[in-house]
């Protein structure tokens, strides 16, 4: 009997799985903060972010051909550039994994407050941090069928919003204003909004981890990621465009973090308000629990490889075979983070780490092309991807960059000590 995974996944399977991973309603939780930062240019920010992700997806595809069984940014960077930079990329990914369930806790607590406003925010924060932890300690995960059904339900909700917005709009509305408003446009504001809008696409690269189960991974992994970015980008642009038409920039939201829920309430009344609120709440619970599990696994892999203290991080529960120490640690971070940062800051911190990975993948693809003897024009796309990602990364807020750089300094110091000046390999598995 073969111990290899069966290569049964086709291109369409990868695209569907990628859309489910990213979620069809991905831009809705971000709508308020991106609109505020971009001064009303949410659609433009989402589309610019899509261009950056498309270039990065092409670079992922090139690296998937070079490493058909790897599928991780830190592996690409470590092999193509330098093991120390590979470690730093992995350390940045750890920031992503740690922050994702935190911002999900914040958003779920706000959304639940819309359902039961008599329950205070701290109680909801404790509830959702505990819920994510309970689900992971009990090994309760949504099946692929459940995720597909949820994605289908989300698409129906998105369609309902589109219909409600179309009915709500009045004659004489300026349909071009969401793309460009000369009264509020400024490149620095657009850059700040785009740096947040990228969160819409986070997770598109998840299909790269399925390389060993895909028919012709050298071709299909990269093509799937490009198609995922295109589908999510177009769908996201339509959603925020509808939201912008229904709630123009300049009108304050009752709550900026759940702004799209109030857009739904304006165009569809209390019923659509609660439907969208509940749908996004369920979707974010899934993201939070999944993010916590992924973070716990990454910490376990680092502990198992002795990149972190093995006695704590590399330990599995004897009964459940779950890295329970790591699950509990991230659960505590979720609760603490719900009070120590805003949803916007958390999103920017997550993107801080993600863009280090994206820049690393683009640079790795550029160097890999040169080593493989590809023509000079093959360097154009990864070079553009690196440059655009760098510009967006630099447009993150000063506070997010300060916190992110502090995280990098800690990681760099630890990695230098652990590997004796990066003379030894430190692998991140998980």
N, C-alpha and C positions, 0 to 999 in steps of 0.2 A: 504493500500500500504506500502510495506517495505521501510524503509529509509536506508537500508544497500546496499553497493555496490555489484554488481553481480559478482560471482566468475566464470568467463568465460575464463580466460587466462590459457593456457596450457604451459607445459615446453618449447615446441618449440617456442611459442609466446614470452616467457621471453627471450630466447636466442637471437632471432632475434632483439627484442627491445634493449637488452643490447649491441649487436654489433653496432646497429645504434647509441646508446648513445655514445659509445666510438669512433666510426667511423673507417671504414676499412682502412683509410689512416693515422691513428693516428701517426705512427712513422715518417712520412715524414717531418713534420715541425721541428722535433727534430734532424734529422739525422746529420746535420753539427756540432751542439754543442756537441752531444754525441760522435761523431767520434773524435773530438778534445780532449775532456776530457779523453776518454778511450784509446787514442792513437791507434785508428784503430780497437778496439775490440767492435764494435757496436753490432754485433750479440750476443756475449757472454753476454754483459750488458743487452740486451733485454731479453735473456733467464733466466738470474739470477733474473731479476725483475719479470719475470713470475712466478718463483718458490715462491718468496715472496708473490705474489698476490694469488697464488693457496692456500697456507696455510691460508692466511687471508680470502679468499672466504669460505673455510671450516669452519673457526670460525664464519663468518657471518651466515652461514647456521645453526650452532648450536644455535646462538643467535636468529635467526628467528624462530626456534622451541620454544625457551623459551619465546619470545615476538613476536607472529605472527602478531600483528597489529602495531608494533612500527617502526622498520626498520631504526634506526638512531644510529650512533656510540655514540653520547653523551647520548642518553637514556640508552644504554647498560652500559656504563661506570658509569653513575650516579646511576643506580640501583644496579649494581653488585659490584662496588668498593667504590665510595664516591661521593656525590653530588658536592663537590668542584671540583673534577677531571672531573666530567661530564660537569660542567660549562666550565672548561678549554678546554675540547675537543670541545665543541660548539664554544668557542671563536676561537679556531684554525680553525674550519670549516669556520668561518666568513672570516678569512684570505684567504682561498681558494677561496671563492666566490668573494671576492674583487679583487684578483689578476688575476683570470681567464680572465675576460674581458679586463684587462690591457694588458696581453701578447697577446691576440687576436688582440687588437688594434695595437700593435707593429708589429705583423706578417703580418696583412692585409696591413698595410702601406708600409711595405717592398715589399710585393707581388704586390701591385698596382703600385709601382714604377717600377717594371719590365714591366708593360704594358704601363705606361705613364711616362717615366723617366724625362720628362720636368717639371712635377709637383713636387715640393719639398716635402720632408718627413713631415715637420710640417703641410702642407696643408692636406695631406692624413690622418695624425693622427687626426686632427680636424674633417675631414669628417667622419671617421669611429666611433669615439667617439660619434659624433652627430647622425650617422646612428643607432647605437645600441640604443641610448636613444630615438630616434624618433620611432623606431619599438616597443619599450616597452611602450612608452606613448600612442601609437595608438592601442595597443593590437593586433599587427600584429604578428602572430605566424605561423610557418610551421605546416601543418597538419601531422598526422601520415603517410598518403599516400605519401605526399611530401617527408618526411624524408626517407621513404622506397625507393622511386624512386631515391633520391639522393645517398643513400647507394649503390643501384644497379649501378648507374653511376660511383661511385667511384671504385667499383669492376672491372668495364670494363677498367677504366683508369689504375688500378693496373695491370691488365692482359696485357694491351698494353705496359706498362713499362717492364714487364717480357719478352715479346716477343722481344722488342727492345734491351734489355740487352743481351739476348741469341744470337741475330744476331751480336751484337757488339763485343763480346768476341773473343779474338784471341787464337790460340793454344799455349800451354805451360804455361798458367796462373796457379797460385798456388791457388787452390780452398779451401785450408784449412787455408790460411792466415787470412781471416776475423774472424775466430774463435780464432786463436792463432798465434801471431807473436813474436818469442823469442827476436827479436831485440828491440821491443817497449813495451813488456808486463811488467806491474808492478801492484801489487795488489792495491796500493793506486789510481792509475789512473783508474783501472777497477771499483773500488768502487765509484769514483767520477762520472764516466760515468753511472753506474747503478743508482745512486741517481737521475740522470736526466732522464734516460730511463723509470723510473717508471711512468712518466707523460703519457706514451703511454697507460696505463691501467686505468687512472683516469676516473671514471664514471661507472666502472663495477658494483659498489654497488648500482647504481641508481635503479635497479629493486627491491631492498628491500622495496622501498616506495610503491610498488604495492601489498603488502602482502594481503590486503583486497579484491583484485580482482583476486586472483590466486586460481586455483584448488589445494587443498592440499598444502598450503604454507609452512607447517612445513618440507615437503620433497622437494618441487620444487624450493623454493627460493635459498637454498644453492647449489643444483645441478646445477641450471641455472648459478649461479655466477662462479662455477668451469668451466663449459663448455664455458662460455664467455671468461674467462681468457685464456683457452686453445686455442680457435679459434683465438682470437686476438693475442696471443703470437706467435703461429705458423705463422700466416699471417704477423705479424710485423717482425719476424725473417727473413722470405723470402724476404720481401721488403728491409730491410737494408742490407741483404746479397747481393742482386742484386746491390744495390747502392754501396756497398764496392768494389765489383768486377769491376764495371764500373769506379769508381773514388777511387783508392787506397789511403790509408792514406799517407800523405806527400805532396800531391798536394793541394795547397791552393784553396779555393773556392772564387769566386768573391764576394759572400756575404754568410757568415756562417749561417745566420738565414733562408735563402731560398735555402740552399745547394742542396736539393733533386731536386729542379726545374732545377738546372744546370746539375745534373746527367741526368735528362730526356732530356735536350737539347743535351748533349753529345751523347747519344745513339739513339735519335730519331729526332734530328734536331730542328729547330725553331718551327715546328708545335707541336711536343710533349712537348716542353718547355712551350708553351703557354697553351696547354690543361691541363697539370699538374698544372701550376701556377694558372690558372682560377679555376680548380676544388678545389684545396686547399684553394683558396681565398673564394669561396662560402661556403665551409665547415667551415672555421674559422669564417666567418661572422655569421653563424648559432650558432657556439659555443659561440662566444662573446655575441650575443644578448641573448642567453639562459642563459649564466652565469650571465649576468647583471640582468635578471629577477629573477633568483634564489636568487641572493644576495639581491635584493630589497625585496623579500618575506621573507627571513630570518630576515632582519632588521625590517620589519614590524611586524613579529611575536614577536621579542624581544621587540619592542616598545609597542605592544598590551599587552604583559605580564609585562610591566614596567621594563624590564631588561635594557632597554635604555629609554631616555626621550620620553614619549608617545606623547607629543604634536607635535613632529617633525617626529619621526620614526614610530609611530603607527597611523598615519593619512592617510586616503584614499581620493582620489580625488572624489568630490561629483558627478561628471558626469560620470567618467570612472571606478570608484571603483578600481583605481590603486594606489599603494603607490608611487605617483609621486615624493615626496621629496627624497625618497630613490633611485629612478631611476636616478634623476638628480644628486644626490650626487655621485653615482657610475660612471655616465657619465663624471663628472668632474675629478674623479680619473683616468679614462681611459686616458684622455687627458694629465693630469699632469704626470701620470706614464709613458707615451710614451716617455717622455724626461728625466725622473729621474732614469730609470733603463733600463738594457738590457733585451732582451728576455730570456737569460740564467738565469740571476738573478731572474727574475720574475718566471720562471719555478721552480727554486730551492725553492723560498719562498712558492710557491703553494705546492710543495712536502713536505716542512717542516711541514705545517699544516696537510696535508693529512696523513703523517706517524704517527703523534700523534694519529690521529683517528684510523689508522690501528693497531698500538700497543695497543691502548685501547681496540679494539674489540678482539684481540687475548688474552689479559690478562683477559678480561671479560669472554670469552669462557672457559678459563682455570679454573677460579674461579667458574663459573656456573657448570662446570662438577664436581668439587669437592663437591659443595653443593647438586648436584643431586645424589651423590653417585656413579658416574661412575667409572669404574676401573682405576687404575693408568695410564695404557697405553693411556687412552683417553686424558691425559694431554700432550702427546708428540707433537702432531701436532700444537696445539695453542702455546706451548712453543717454538717450532722451528719457527713458524711464528713471534712471538714476537721478538725472538733473531735476525732473519734475517732482519726484519724491523728496529730494533735498529741499527744494523751494517750499513745498507744502510743510515739511517737517520744521523748517525754520520759522514758519508762520504760526506755530503753536504758541500759546501764551507764555509769558516770561515765567510765571509761577510753575507751569507744567514743565518747562525746560529745566528750571532749577531743580525741581523734585526728580525729574528724570535723570539729569546729570549726577545728582547725588546717588541715585540708585546705581548708575554705571560705575561711579568711583568705588562704591562698596564692592561691586562685583569684580571690577578690575583688580582691586587690592587683594581680594580673597583668591581670585584665580591665580594671580602672580605668586602668592604665598603657597597655594596648594600645589601648583605645578612647577615650583622652583624656577620662576621666571619664564613659564610656558615652555619649559624644556621637556615636559611630560604631557601626554595627551590626556585631556579630561573630556569624556563623552557625556552628552546629555541624551539619555534614552527616555522612553515613556510612552 
